[in-house]
Amino acid sequence: MKRTSKQRAQEKNLSRIFLARILFSINAVLWLASGAYYVYKMIEDKNGWTSALVAFFFIIAIFSHLMAVRLLKQQGSHIFLTLMLLMGLNIFQAFFGFQDFIFIIIALLDVIILVNLMPLKGYFAT
C-alpha cells in the first residue's frame, strides 16, 4: 500500500517527537549529574547558602526537562509555546551558568532539541 504524503509527514513528526523525548531525558540526566557534582564541590568548600541556591536552579532545570518529556505526549498550540519557552530558558541558563565543558554540551543539546521541535509547530497546532 502506498503511503500518502500526510502519512509520511505524520511518521516524520512522530520520529521527531521520539527523538526530542530521548534528548530531553539525556539532558535531564546531564543536568542531574553536573548539578550533583557542582553542589557537592560547593558544599565541600563550605558555601552552604550559595550551594542551596545553585541546587534549586539545577532542580528547576531538571524538572523542566522532565516536564517537557511529559508535555510532548499532548497536542495544542499552548504546548508548543511552553516547550519553546522552556528551551529558551534552559539555553539561557546553560550559557550563563558555570562556564564548563559539560554546560557547552548541555547548551548544544538544548539547541538541537529546539531545532528539532521548530518544524512541529503545525503538529501541535492541530
MOPAC internal coordinates of N, CA, C and O (Angstrom, degrees):
PM7 1SCF
backbone

  N    0.0000 0     0.00 0     0.00 0    0    0    0
  C    1.4449 1     0.00 0     0.00 0    1    0    0
  C    1.5250 1   109.33 1     0.00 0    2    1    0
  O    1.2310 1   121.04 1   -47.41 1    3    2    1
  N    1.2876 1   115.61 1   132.59 1    3    2    1
  C    1.4547 1   120.74 1  -177.24 1    5    3    2
  C    1.5293 1   109.84 1   -81.89 1    6    5    3
  O    1.2310 1   121.47 1   -47.04 1    7    6    5
  N    1.3304 1   114.80 1   132.96 1    7    6    5
  C    1.4652 1   119.50 1   179.74 1    9    7    6
  C    1.5186 1   109.89 1   -83.61 1   10    9    7
  O    1.2310 1   121.61 1   -38.00 1   11   10    9
  N    1.2992 1   114.52 1   142.00 1   11   10    9
  C    1.4563 1   119.43 1   177.50 1   13   11   10
  C    1.5232 1   109.21 1   -83.96 1   14   13   11
  O    1.2310 1   121.22 1   -12.26 1   15   14   13
  N    1.3126 1   115.28 1   167.74 1   15   14   13
  C    1.4653 1   119.27 1   179.69 1   17   15   14
  C    1.5230 1   111.04 1   -65.77 1   18   17   15
  O    1.2310 1   120.55 1   149.66 1   19   18   17
  N    1.3301 1   116.55 1   -30.34 1   19   18   17
  C    1.4636 1   119.98 1   178.07 1   21   19   18
  C    1.5287 1   110.57 1   -67.35 1   22   21   19
  O    1.2310 1   120.34 1   140.35 1   23   22   21
  N    1.3260 1   116.96 1   -39.65 1   23   22   21
  C    1.4631 1   120.28 1   177.94 1   25   23   22
  C    1.5246 1   110.90 1   -66.63 1   26   25   23
  O    1.2310 1   120.56 1   139.04 1   27   26   25
  N    1.3332 1   116.54 1   -40.96 1   27   26   25
  C    1.4686 1   119.78 1   177.79 1   29   27   26
  C    1.5171 1   111.09 1   -63.88 1   30   29   27
  O    1.2310 1   120.42 1   139.63 1   31   30   29
  N    1.3321 1   116.81 1   -40.37 1   31   30   29
  C    1.4655 1   120.50 1   178.13 1   33   31   30
  C    1.5237 1   110.64 1   -64.78 1   34   33   31
  O    1.2310 1   120.55 1   140.58 1   35   34   33
  N    1.3286 1   116.56 1   -39.42 1   35   34   33
  C    1.4624 1   120.58 1   178.58 1   37   35   34
  C    1.5309 1   110.70 1   -64.32 1   38   37   35
  O    1.2310 1   120.34 1   137.65 1   39   38   37
  N    1.3370 1   116.96 1   -42.35 1   39   38   37
  C    1.4654 1   120.75 1   178.13 1   41   39   38
  C    1.5269 1   110.83 1   -64.67 1   42   41   39
  O    1.2310 1   120.80 1   140.02 1   43   42   41
  N    1.3182 1   116.08 1   -39.98 1   43   42   41
  C    1.4612 1   120.24 1   178.61 1   45   43   42
  C    1.5258 1   110.62 1   -64.32 1   46   45   43
  O    1.2310 1   120.29 1   138.04 1   47   46   45
  N    1.3260 1   117.05 1   -41.96 1   47   46   45
  C    1.4633 1   120.74 1   177.93 1   49   47   46
  C    1.5206 1   111.31 1   -62.86 1   50   49   47
  O    1.2310 1   120.44 1   137.34 1   51   50   49
  N    1.3282 1   116.77 1   -42.66 1   51   50   49
  C    1.4615 1   119.99 1   179.52 1   53   51   50
  C    1.5242 1   111.73 1   -65.20 1   54   53   51
  O    1.2310 1   120.35 1   143.27 1   55   54   53
  N    1.3373 1   116.94 1   -36.73 1   55   54   53
  C    1.4655 1   118.79 1   177.59 1   57   55   54
  C    1.5296 1   110.93 1   -70.10 1   58   57   55
  O    1.2310 1   119.89 1   144.87 1   59   58   57
  N    1.3253 1   117.81 1   -35.13 1   59   58   57
  C    1.4697 1   120.67 1   175.35 1   61   59   58
  C    1.5283 1   110.96 1   -64.71 1   62   61   59
  O    1.2310 1   120.56 1   139.35 1   63   62   61
  N    1.3186 1   116.54 1   -40.65 1   63   62   61
  C    1.4630 1   120.32 1   178.75 1   65   63   62
  C    1.5243 1   110.22 1   -66.05 1   66   65   63
  O    1.2310 1   120.38 1   138.39 1   67   66   65
  N    1.3244 1   116.89 1   -41.61 1   67   66   65
  C    1.4658 1   120.50 1   178.08 1   69   67   66
  C    1.5266 1   110.70 1   -61.78 1   70   69   67
  O    1.2310 1   120.52 1   135.20 1   71   70   69
  N    1.3352 1   116.62 1   -44.80 1   71   70   69
  C    1.4625 1   120.55 1   177.84 1   73   71   70
  C    1.5245 1   111.02 1   -62.58 1   74   73   71
  O    1.2310 1   120.31 1   138.05 1   75   74   73
  N    1.3153 1   117.00 1   -41.95 1   75   74   73
  C    1.4663 1   120.54 1   178.91 1   77   75   74
  C    1.5206 1   111.02 1   -62.98 1   78   77   75
  O    1.2310 1   119.99 1   140.03 1   79   78   77
  N    1.3216 1   117.63 1   -39.97 1   79   78   77
  C    1.4708 1   120.28 1   178.78 1   81   79   78
  C    1.5216 1   110.94 1   -63.66 1   82   81   79
  O    1.2310 1   120.34 1   138.66 1   83   82   81
  N    1.3242 1   116.95 1   -41.34 1   83   82   81
  C    1.4668 1   120.38 1   178.23 1   85   83   82
  C    1.5234 1   110.02 1   -64.54 1   86   85   83
  O    1.2310 1   120.14 1   133.99 1   87   86   85
  N    1.3277 1   117.34 1   -46.01 1   87   86   85
  C    1.4639 1   120.50 1  -178.88 1   89   87   86
  C    1.5272 1   111.88 1   -66.20 1   90   89   87
  O    1.2310 1   119.85 1   141.83 1   91   90   89
  N    1.3237 1   117.88 1   -38.17 1   91   90   89
  C    1.4676 1   120.59 1   175.24 1   93   91   90
  C    1.5260 1   110.45 1   -60.87 1   94   93   91
  O    1.2310 1   120.42 1   137.51 1   95   94   93
  N    1.3278 1   116.80 1   -42.49 1   95   94   93
  C    1.4650 1   120.50 1  -179.58 1   97   95   94
  C    1.5242 1   111.43 1   -66.57 1   98   97   95
  O    1.2310 1   120.44 1   136.76 1   99   98   97
  N    1.3244 1   116.76 1   -43.24 1   99   98   97
  C    1.4697 1   120.37 1   177.59 1  101   99   98
  C    1.5180 1   110.03 1   -62.06 1  102  101   99
  O    1.2310 1   120.77 1   138.05 1  103  102  101
  N    1.3115 1   116.14 1   -41.95 1  103  102  101
  C    1.4600 1   120.37 1  -179.74 1  105  103  102
  C    1.5280 1   111.36 1   -65.28 1  106  105  103
  O    1.2310 1   120.11 1   142.44 1  107  106  105
  N    1.3255 1   117.39 1   -37.56 1  107  106  105
  C    1.4693 1   120.43 1   176.87 1  109  107  106
  C    1.5233 1   110.59 1   -63.66 1  110  109  107
  O    1.2310 1   120.35 1   140.12 1  111  110  109
  N    1.3284 1   116.93 1   -39.88 1  111  110  109
  C    1.4668 1   120.41 1   178.04 1  113  111  110
  C    1.5291 1   110.42 1   -66.15 1  114  113  111
  O    1.2310 1   120.23 1   140.14 1  115  114  113
  N    1.3346 1   117.16 1   -39.86 1  115  114  113
  C    1.4701 1   119.88 1   177.13 1  117  115  114
  C    1.5262 1   111.32 1   -63.70 1  118  117  115
  O    1.2310 1   120.16 1   138.54 1  119  118  117
  N    1.3367 1   117.29 1   -41.46 1  119  118  117
  C    1.4671 1   120.30 1   176.78 1  121  119  118
  C    1.5258 1   110.44 1   -62.75 1  122  121  119
  O    1.2310 1   120.42 1   139.69 1  123  122  121
  N    1.3298 1   116.81 1   -40.31 1  123  122  121
  C    1.4607 1   120.76 1   179.82 1  125  123  122
  C    1.5243 1   111.08 1   -64.42 1  126  125  123
  O    1.2310 1   120.39 1   133.17 1  127  126  125
  N    1.3324 1   116.85 1   -46.83 1  127  126  125
  C    1.4631 1   120.45 1  -178.89 1  129  127  126
  C    1.5269 1   111.35 1   -65.34 1  130  129  127
  O    1.2310 1   120.41 1   133.37 1  131  130  129
  N    1.3171 1   116.81 1   -46.63 1  131  130  129
  C    1.4661 1   118.78 1  -179.29 1  133  131  130
  C    1.5239 1   110.84 1   -68.04 1  134  133  131
  O    1.2310 1   120.32 1   143.47 1  135  134  133
  N    1.3220 1   116.99 1   -36.53 1  135  134  133
  C    1.4602 1   120.42 1   177.90 1  137  135  134
  C    1.5110 1   111.98 1   -63.80 1  138  137  135
  O    1.2310 1   120.68 1   135.52 1  139  138  137
  N    1.3284 1   116.30 1   -44.48 1  139  138  137
  C    1.4659 1   119.75 1   178.73 1  141  139  138
  C    1.5233 1   110.60 1   -62.13 1  142  141  139
  O    1.2310 1   120.52 1   138.38 1  143  142  141
  N    1.3234 1   116.62 1   -41.62 1  143  142  141
  C    1.4620 1   120.43 1  -179.88 1  145  143  142
  C    1.5291 1   111.49 1   -63.90 1  146  145  143
  O    1.2310 1   120.48 1   129.87 1  147  146  145
  N    1.3264 1   116.69 1   -50.13 1  147  146  145
  C    1.4663 1   119.59 1  -176.42 1  149  147  146
  C    1.5241 1   112.68 1   -69.35 1  150  149  147
  O    1.2310 1   120.04 1   142.02 1  151  150  149
  N    1.3056 1   117.53 1   -37.98 1  151  150  149
  C    1.4635 1   119.17 1   178.07 1  153  151  150
  C    1.5252 1   109.93 1   -67.60 1  154  153  151
  O    1.2310 1   120.28 1   140.87 1  155  154  153
  N    1.3272 1   117.07 1   -39.13 1  155  154  153
  C    1.4689 1   119.99 1   176.47 1  157  155  154
  C    1.5263 1   110.61 1   -60.59 1  158  157  155
  O    1.2310 1   120.51 1   134.07 1  159  158  157
  N    1.3232 1   116.63 1   -45.93 1  159  158  157
  C    1.4723 1   120.31 1   178.97 1  161  159  158
  C    1.5243 1   111.36 1   -62.08 1  162  161  159
  O    1.2310 1   120.29 1   141.28 1  163  162  161
  N    1.3187 1   117.05 1   -38.72 1  163  162  161
  C    1.4661 1   120.16 1  -179.56 1  165  163  162
  C    1.5260 1   111.20 1   -69.84 1  166  165  163
  O    1.2310 1   120.19 1   141.09 1  167  166  165
  N    1.3197 1   117.24 1   -38.91 1  167  166  165
  C    1.4655 1   119.66 1   176.90 1  169  167  166
  C    1.5171 1   110.16 1   -66.81 1  170  169  167
  O    1.2310 1   120.84 1   141.97 1  171  170  169
  N    1.3124 1   116.00 1   -38.03 1  171  170  169
  C    1.4648 1   120.90 1   177.63 1  173  171  170
  C    1.5277 1   110.97 1   -61.88 1  174  173  171
  O    1.2310 1   120.04 1   147.02 1  175  174  173
  N    1.3206 1   117.54 1   -32.98 1  175  174  173
  C    1.4669 1   122.42 1   178.63 1  177  175  174
  C    1.5254 1   112.44 1   -87.57 1  178  177  175
  O    1.2310 1   120.11 1  -170.28 1  179  178  177
  N    1.3211 1   117.39 1     9.72 1  179  178  177
  C    1.4751 1   123.76 1   177.10 1  181  179  178
  C    1.5332 1   112.82 1    66.45 1  182  181  179
  O    1.2310 1   120.40 1  -142.19 1  183  182  181
  N    1.3145 1   116.84 1    37.81 1  183  182  181
  C    1.4688 1   121.95 1   174.77 1  185  183  182
  C    1.5205 1   108.84 1  -103.72 1  186  185  183
  O    1.2310 1   120.27 1  -107.85 1  187  186  185
  N    1.3048 1   117.10 1    72.15 1  187  186  185
  C    1.4585 1   122.31 1  -172.40 1  189  187  186
  C    1.5136 1   114.28 1   -62.98 1  190  189  187
  O    1.2310 1   119.91 1   119.89 1  191  190  189
  N    1.3293 1   117.77 1   -60.11 1  191  190  189
  C    1.4612 1   121.79 1  -176.24 1  193  191  190
  C    1.5310 1   111.23 1   -66.74 1  194  193  191
  O    1.2310 1   120.49 1   138.65 1  195  194  193
  N    1.2939 1   116.66 1   -41.35 1  195  194  193
  C    1.4648 1   120.69 1   179.31 1  197  195  194
  C    1.5240 1   110.65 1   -64.39 1  198  197  195
  O    1.2310 1   120.41 1   139.20 1  199  198  197
  N    1.3187 1   116.82 1   -40.80 1  199  198  197
  C    1.4658 1   119.30 1   179.64 1  201  199  198
  C    1.5279 1   111.30 1   -66.14 1  202  201  199
  O    1.2310 1   120.13 1   147.64 1  203  202  201
  N    1.3240 1   117.35 1   -32.36 1  203  202  201
  C    1.4697 1   120.18 1   176.57 1  205  203  202
  C    1.5255 1   110.54 1   -65.78 1  206  205  203
  O    1.2310 1   120.11 1   138.97 1  207  206  205
  N    1.3261 1   117.40 1   -41.03 1  207  206  205
  C    1.4692 1   120.56 1   177.68 1  209  207  206
  C    1.5242 1   111.52 1   -66.23 1  210  209  207
  O    1.2310 1   120.79 1   138.00 1  211  210  209
  N    1.3200 1   116.09 1   -42.00 1  211  210  209
  C    1.4644 1   120.09 1   178.84 1  213  211  210
  C    1.5266 1   110.00 1   -64.38 1  214  213  211
  O    1.2310 1   120.40 1   137.73 1  215  214  213
  N    1.3275 1   116.85 1   -42.27 1  215  214  213
  C    1.4693 1   120.59 1   177.89 1  217  215  214
  C    1.5260 1   110.59 1   -60.61 1  218  217  215
  O    1.2310 1   120.38 1   140.91 1  219  218  217
  N    1.3218 1   116.88 1   -39.09 1  219  218  217
  C    1.4635 1   121.18 1   178.01 1  221  219  218
  C    1.5254 1   110.98 1   -59.71 1  222  221  219
  O    1.2310 1   119.88 1   135.22 1  223  222  221
  N    1.3287 1   117.84 1   -44.78 1  223  222  221
  C    1.4613 1   120.44 1  -179.69 1  225  223  222
  C    1.5249 1   112.00 1   -69.32 1  226  225  223
  O    1.2310 1   120.20 1   145.30 1  227  226  225
  N    1.3219 1   117.23 1   -34.70 1  227  226  225
  C    1.4610 1   119.50 1   174.96 1  229  227  226
  C    1.5270 1   110.55 1   -65.13 1  230  229  227
  O    1.2310 1   120.44 1   138.66 1  231  230  229
  N    1.3208 1   116.76 1   -41.34 1  231  230  229
  C    1.4644 1   120.48 1   179.26 1  233  231  230
  C    1.5279 1   110.60 1   -63.87 1  234  233  231
  O    1.2310 1   120.31 1   140.50 1  235  234  233
  N    1.3234 1   117.02 1   -39.50 1  235  234  233
  C    1.4703 1   120.23 1   176.57 1  237  235  234
  C    1.5290 1   110.43 1   -61.05 1  238  237  235
  O    1.2310 1   120.27 1   136.53 1  239  238  237
  N    1.3286 1   117.09 1   -43.47 1  239  238  237
  C    1.4662 1   120.35 1   179.76 1  241  239  238
  C    1.5274 1   111.02 1   -64.24 1  242  241  239
  O    1.2310 1   120.42 1   137.99 1  243  242  241
  N    1.3255 1   116.80 1   -42.01 1  243  242  241
  C    1.4669 1   120.41 1  -179.67 1  245  243  242
  C    1.5266 1   110.39 1   -63.92 1  246  245  243
  O    1.2310 1   120.51 1   130.82 1  247  246  245
  N    1.3232 1   116.63 1   -49.18 1  247  246  245
  C    1.4620 1   119.48 1  -177.93 1  249  247  246
  C    1.5247 1   112.48 1   -68.76 1  250  249  247
  O    1.2310 1   119.86 1   151.36 1  251  250  249
  N    1.3158 1   117.87 1   -28.64 1  251  250  249
  C    1.4669 1   118.30 1   176.64 1  253  251  250
  C    1.5257 1   110.71 1   -67.69 1  254  253  251
  O    1.2310 1   120.20 1   143.04 1  255  254  253
  N    1.3301 1   117.22 1   -36.96 1  255  254  253
  C    1.4616 1   119.53 1   176.60 1  257  255  254
  C    1.5292 1   110.89 1   -68.58 1  258  257  255
  O    1.2310 1   120.35 1   138.59 1  259  258  257
  N    1.3186 1   116.94 1   -41.41 1  259  258  257
  C    1.4656 1   119.46 1   178.56 1  261  259  258
  C    1.5301 1   111.30 1   -66.80 1  262  261  259
  O    1.2310 1   120.54 1   144.32 1  263  262  261
  N    1.3259 1   116.57 1   -35.68 1  263  262  261
  C    1.4570 1   120.35 1   176.36 1  265  263  262
  C    1.5343 1   110.13 1   -65.36 1  266  265  263
  O    1.2310 1   120.60 1   141.61 1  267  266  265
  N    1.3255 1   116.45 1   -38.39 1  267  266  265
  C    1.4612 1   120.16 1   179.23 1  269  267  266
  C    1.5260 1   110.96 1   -64.75 1  270  269  267
  O    1.2310 1   120.25 1   141.74 1  271  270  269
  N    1.3346 1   117.13 1   -38.26 1  271  270  269
  C    1.4679 1   119.99 1   177.02 1  273  271  270
  C    1.5232 1   109.76 1   -60.13 1  274  273  271
  O    1.2310 1   120.92 1   138.42 1  275  274  273
  N    1.3084 1   115.84 1   -41.58 1  275  274  273
  C    1.4733 1   120.35 1   179.55 1  277  275  274
  C    1.5347 1   111.28 1   -70.22 1  278  277  275
  O    1.2310 1   120.25 1   142.01 1  279  278  277
  N    1.3187 1   117.13 1   -37.99 1  279  278  277
  C    1.4668 1   120.43 1  -179.45 1  281  279  278
  C    1.5271 1   112.64 1   -67.44 1  282  281  279
  O    1.2310 1   120.16 1   153.75 1  283  282  281
  N    1.3225 1   117.29 1   -26.25 1  283  282  281
  C    1.4593 1   119.89 1  -178.41 1  285  283  282
  C    1.5263 1   112.56 1   -65.10 1  286  285  283
  O    1.2310 1   119.89 1   164.47 1  287  286  285
  N    1.3230 1   117.81 1   -15.53 1  287  286  285
  C    1.4622 1   121.00 1   177.76 1  289  287  286
  C    1.5254 1   111.94 1   -76.92 1  290  289  287
  O    1.2310 1   120.34 1   163.03 1  291  290  289
  N    1.3239 1   116.96 1   -16.97 1  291  290  289
  C    1.4595 1   121.40 1  -174.10 1  293  291  290
  C    1.5260 1   110.45 1  -103.12 1  294  293  291
  O    1.2310 1   121.32 1   -11.73 1  295  294  293
  N    1.3283 1   115.08 1   168.27 1  295  294  293
  C    1.4544 1   120.65 1   176.14 1  297  295  294
  C    1.5162 1   109.34 1  -126.32 1  298  297  295
  O    1.2310 1   121.23 1   -23.67 1  299  298  297
  N    1.3085 1   115.26 1   156.33 1  299  298  297
  C    1.4528 1   121.92 1   178.92 1  301  299  298
  C    1.5168 1   109.50 1   142.75 1  302  301  299
  O    1.2310 1   120.97 1   -30.46 1  303  302  301
  N    1.3206 1   115.74 1   149.54 1  303  302  301
  C    1.4673 1   118.84 1  -178.02 1  305  303  302
  C    1.5210 1   111.00 1   -66.45 1  306  305  303
  O    1.2310 1   119.94 1   149.21 1  307  306  305
  N    1.3327 1   117.72 1   -30.79 1  307  306  305
  C    1.4613 1   119.84 1   177.93 1  309  307  306
  C    1.5325 1   111.19 1   -67.92 1  310  309  307
  O    1.2310 1   119.82 1   151.86 1  311  310  309
  N    1.3242 1   117.95 1   -28.14 1  311  310  309
  C    1.4651 1   121.63 1   176.89 1  313  311  310
  C    1.5248 1   109.15 1   -67.09 1  314  313  311
  O    1.2310 1   120.58 1   134.49 1  315  314  313
  N    1.3289 1   116.50 1   -45.51 1  315  314  313
  C    1.4633 1   120.25 1   179.35 1  317  315  314
  C    1.5264 1   110.77 1   -60.87 1  318  317  315
  O    1.2310 1   120.29 1   134.82 1  319  318  317
  N    1.3238 1   117.06 1   -45.18 1  319  318  317
  C    1.4655 1   120.27 1   179.77 1  321  319  318
  C    1.5275 1   111.41 1   -64.20 1  322  321  319
  O    1.2310 1   120.16 1   141.33 1  323  322  321
  N    1.3214 1   117.31 1   -38.67 1  323  322  321
  C    1.4626 1   120.94 1   177.88 1  325  323  322
  C    1.5218 1   110.96 1   -64.04 1  326  325  323
  O    1.2310 1   120.26 1   136.77 1  327  326  325
  N    1.3259 1   117.11 1   -43.23 1  327  326  325
  C    1.4640 1   120.78 1   178.65 1  329  327  326
  C    1.5274 1   111.33 1   -63.56 1  330  329  327
  O    1.2310 1   120.26 1   137.95 1  331  330  329
  N    1.3281 1   117.11 1   -42.05 1  331  330  329
  C    1.4619 1   120.10 1   178.41 1  333  331  330
  C    1.5332 1   110.92 1   -64.41 1  334  333  331
  O    1.2310 1   120.47 1   139.32 1  335  334  333
  N    1.3183 1   116.70 1   -40.68 1  335  334  333
  C    1.4636 1   120.73 1   178.02 1  337  335  334
  C    1.5234 1   111.07 1   -63.96 1  338  337  335
  O    1.2310 1   120.46 1   135.68 1  339  338  337
  N    1.3326 1   116.73 1   -44.32 1  339  338  337
  C    1.4635 1   120.06 1   178.17 1  341  339  338
  C    1.5233 1   111.44 1   -60.54 1  342  341  339
  O    1.2310 1   120.68 1   137.54 1  343  342  341
  N    1.3209 1   116.31 1   -42.46 1  343  342  341
  C    1.4613 1   119.10 1  -179.27 1  345  343  342
  C    1.5210 1   110.73 1   -67.37 1  346  345  343
  O    1.2310 1   120.24 1   139.07 1  347  346  345
  N    1.3228 1   117.15 1   -40.93 1  347  346  345
  C    1.4613 1   119.68 1   177.68 1  349  347  346
  C    1.5170 1   112.10 1   -61.30 1  350  349  347
  O    1.2310 1   120.55 1   136.23 1  351  350  349
  N    1.3281 1   116.56 1   -43.77 1  351  350  349
  C    1.4698 1   120.06 1   179.07 1  353  351  350
  C    1.5246 1   112.04 1   -66.83 1  354  353  351
  O    1.2310 1   120.30 1   141.53 1  355  354  353
  N    1.3260 1   117.04 1   -38.47 1  355  354  353
  C    1.4627 1   119.28 1   179.16 1  357  355  354
  C    1.5242 1   112.20 1   -69.99 1  358  357  355
  O    1.2310 1   120.26 1   143.71 1  359  358  357
  N    1.3211 1   117.11 1   -36.29 1  359  358  357
  C    1.4674 1   119.51 1   175.47 1  361  359  358
  C    1.5237 1   109.68 1   -64.69 1  362  361  359
  O    1.2310 1   120.61 1   136.56 1  363  362  361
  N    1.3254 1   116.43 1   -43.44 1  363  362  361
  C    1.4648 1   120.86 1   177.11 1  365  363  362
  C    1.5262 1   110.69 1   -59.19 1  366  365  363
  O    1.2310 1   120.44 1   133.92 1  367  366  365
  N    1.3256 1   116.76 1   -46.08 1  367  366  365
  C    1.4636 1   120.52 1  -179.00 1  369  367  366
  C    1.5293 1   111.22 1   -65.86 1  370  369  367
  O    1.2310 1   119.78 1   142.60 1  371  370  369
  N    1.3232 1   118.03 1   -37.40 1  371  370  369
  C    1.4608 1   120.64 1  -179.77 1  373  371  370
  C    1.5273 1   111.25 1   -70.09 1  374  373  371
  O    1.2310 1   119.85 1   141.06 1  375  374  373
  N    1.3261 1   117.89 1   -38.94 1  375  374  373
  C    1.4608 1   120.09 1  -179.03 1  377  375  374
  C    1.5208 1   112.67 1   -72.76 1  378  377  375
  O    1.2310 1   120.37 1   147.14 1  379  378  377
  N    1.3266 1   116.89 1   -32.86 1  379  378  377
  C    1.4565 1   119.28 1  -175.62 1  381  379  378
  C    1.5195 1   113.54 1  -106.36 1  382  381  379
  O    1.2310 1   120.18 1  -168.61 1  383  382  381
  N    1.3217 1   117.27 1    11.39 1  383  382  381
  C    1.4562 1   121.29 1   175.40 1  385  383  382
  C    1.5224 1   109.32 1   -84.97 1  386  385  383
  O    1.2310 1   121.31 1    35.76 1  387  386  385
  N    1.3028 1   115.11 1  -144.24 1  387  386  385
  C    1.4576 1   120.00 1   174.85 1  389  387  386
  C    1.5238 1   108.13 1   -65.31 1  390  389  387
  O    1.2310 1   120.43 1   -42.83 1  391  390  389
  N    1.3006 1   116.78 1   137.17 1  391  390  389
  C    1.4617 1   119.83 1   178.27 1  393  391  390
  C    1.5239 1   108.37 1   -91.14 1  394  393  391
  O    1.2310 1   121.19 1   -88.34 1  395  394  393
  N    1.3059 1   115.32 1    91.66 1  395  394  393
  C    1.4477 1   121.72 1  -176.97 1  397  395  394
  C    1.5247 1   108.57 1  -141.56 1  398  397  395
  O    1.2310 1   120.84 1   -14.71 1  399  398  397
  N    1.3194 1   116.00 1   165.29 1  399  398  397
  C    1.4561 1   121.77 1  -176.33 1  401  399  398
  C    1.5285 1   111.84 1   -59.87 1  402  401  399
  O    1.2310 1   120.33 1   139.41 1  403  402  401
  N    1.3298 1   116.98 1   -40.59 1  403  402  401
  C    1.4641 1   120.18 1  -177.67 1  405  403  402
  C    1.5296 1   111.15 1   -63.44 1  406  405  403
  O    1.2310 1   120.22 1   145.80 1  407  406  405
  N    1.3277 1   117.18 1   -34.20 1  407  406  405
  C    1.4608 1   119.60 1  -179.56 1  409  407  406
  C    1.5207 1   111.85 1   -75.68 1  410  409  407
  O    1.2310 1   120.30 1   154.53 1  411  410  409
  N    1.3109 1   117.04 1   -25.47 1  411  410  409
  C    1.4635 1   120.00 1   172.65 1  413  411  410
  C    1.5279 1   109.32 1   -67.04 1  414  413  411
  O    1.2310 1   120.67 1   137.66 1  415  414  413
  N    1.3303 1   116.33 1   -42.34 1  415  414  413
  C    1.4642 1   120.75 1   177.39 1  417  415  414
  C    1.5261 1   110.43 1   -63.82 1  418  417  415
  O    1.2310 1   120.70 1   136.35 1  419  418  417
  N    1.3352 1   116.28 1   -43.65 1  419  418  417
  C    1.4647 1   120.49 1   179.20 1  421  419  418
  C    1.5289 1   110.57 1   -61.67 1  422  421  419
  O    1.2310 1   120.41 1   135.70 1  423  422  421
  N    1.3254 1   116.81 1   -44.30 1  423  422  421
  C    1.4647 1   120.35 1   179.83 1  425  423  422
  C    1.5317 1   111.02 1   -64.69 1  426  425  423
  O    1.2310 1   120.22 1   140.06 1  427  426  425
  N    1.3292 1   117.19 1   -39.94 1  427  426  425
  C    1.4645 1   119.85 1   177.63 1  429  427  426
  C    1.5288 1   111.47 1   -64.94 1  430  429  427
  O    1.2310 1   120.39 1   140.11 1  431  430  429
  N    1.3311 1   116.87 1   -39.89 1  431  430  429
  C    1.4639 1   119.68 1   175.77 1  433  431  430
  C    1.5227 1   110.94 1   -62.73 1  434  433  431
  O    1.2310 1   120.67 1   139.76 1  435  434  433
  N    1.3319 1   116.33 1   -40.24 1  435  434  433
  C    1.4645 1   119.90 1   177.44 1  437  435  434
  C    1.5277 1   111.30 1   -62.24 1  438  437  435
  O    1.2310 1   120.42 1   138.96 1  439  438  437
  N    1.3113 1   116.81 1   -41.04 1  439  438  437
  C    1.4688 1   120.43 1   178.79 1  441  439  438
  C    1.5333 1   110.17 1   -66.09 1  442  441  439
  O    1.2310 1   120.30 1   139.18 1  443  442  441
  N    1.3308 1   117.04 1   -40.82 1  443  442  441
  C    1.4700 1   120.52 1   178.02 1  445  443  442
  C    1.5258 1   110.35 1   -62.52 1  446  445  443
  O    1.2310 1   120.49 1   137.94 1  447  446  445
  N    1.3327 1   116.67 1   -42.06 1  447  446  445
  C    1.4677 1   120.13 1   178.02 1  449  447  446
  C    1.5270 1   110.01 1   -63.21 1  450  449  447
  O    1.2310 1   120.65 1   136.79 1  451  450  449
  N    1.3194 1   116.36 1   -43.21 1  451  450  449
  C    1.4651 1   120.59 1  -179.84 1  453  451  450
  C    1.5270 1   111.16 1   -61.06 1  454  453  451
  O    1.2310 1   120.52 1   134.30 1  455  454  453
  N    1.3252 1   116.61 1   -45.70 1  455  454  453
  C    1.4684 1   120.91 1   178.97 1  457  455  454
  C    1.5309 1   110.32 1   -65.03 1  458  457  455
  O    1.2310 1   120.38 1   144.28 1  459  458  457
  N    1.3255 1   116.87 1   -35.72 1  459  458  457
  C    1.4614 1   121.21 1   178.70 1  461  459  458
  C    1.5295 1   111.92 1   -68.47 1  462  461  459
  O    1.2310 1   120.26 1   146.85 1  463  462  461
  N    1.3257 1   117.11 1   -33.15 1  463  462  461
  C    1.4650 1   120.68 1  -176.97 1  465  463  462
  C    1.5281 1   113.56 1   -84.43 1  466  465  463
  O    1.2310 1   119.64 1   155.75 1  467  466  465
  N    1.3185 1   118.29 1   -24.25 1  467  466  465
  C    1.4691 1   120.57 1  -176.13 1  469  467  466
  C    1.5285 1   113.87 1   -56.71 1  470  469  467
  O    1.2310 1   118.91 1   136.77 1  471  470  469
  N    1.3308 1   119.69 1   -43.23 1  471  470  469
  C    1.4727 1   118.11 1   179.14 1  473  471  470
  C    1.5280 1   113.99 1   -69.01 1  474  473  471
  O    1.2310 1   119.74 1   171.51 1  475  474  473
  N    1.3235 1   118.10 1    -8.49 1  475  474  473
  C    1.4618 1   121.29 1  -177.68 1  477  475  474
  C    1.5252 1   113.48 1   -88.46 1  478  477  475
  O    1.2310 1   120.04 1  -170.13 1  479  478  477
  N    1.3130 1   117.54 1     9.87 1  479  478  477
  C    1.4650 1   120.22 1  -178.74 1  481  479  478
  C    1.5268 1   110.89 1   -58.26 1  482  481  479
  O    1.2310 1   120.41 1   136.29 1  483  482  481
  N    1.3011 1   116.82 1   -43.71 1  483  482  481
  C    1.4599 1   120.47 1   178.50 1  485  483  482
  C    1.5191 1   112.81 1   -65.13 1  486  485  483
  O    1.2310 1   120.38 1   144.91 1  487  486  485
  N    1.3154 1   116.88 1   -35.09 1  487  486  485
  C    1.4651 1   120.83 1   178.56 1  489  487  486
  C    1.5230 1   111.00 1   -64.50 1  490  489  487
  O    1.2310 1   120.48 1   136.11 1  491  490  489
  N    1.3328 1   116.69 1   -43.89 1  491  490  489
  C    1.4577 1   120.08 1  -178.26 1  493  491  490
  C    1.5272 1   112.05 1   -76.45 1  494  493  491
  O    1.2310 1   119.75 1   159.69 1  495  494  493
  N    1.3235 1   118.08 1   -20.31 1  495  494  493
  C    1.4648 1   121.14 1  -179.21 1  497  495  494
  C    1.5256 1   112.09 1   -76.58 1  498  497  495
  O    1.2310 1   120.07 1   161.05 1  499  498  497
  N    1.3283 1   117.47 1   -18.95 1  499  498  497
  C    1.4710 1   119.79 1  -178.17 1  501  499  498
  C    1.4973 1   112.51 1   -84.94 1  502  501  499
  O    1.2310 1   120.10 1   180.00 1  503  502  501

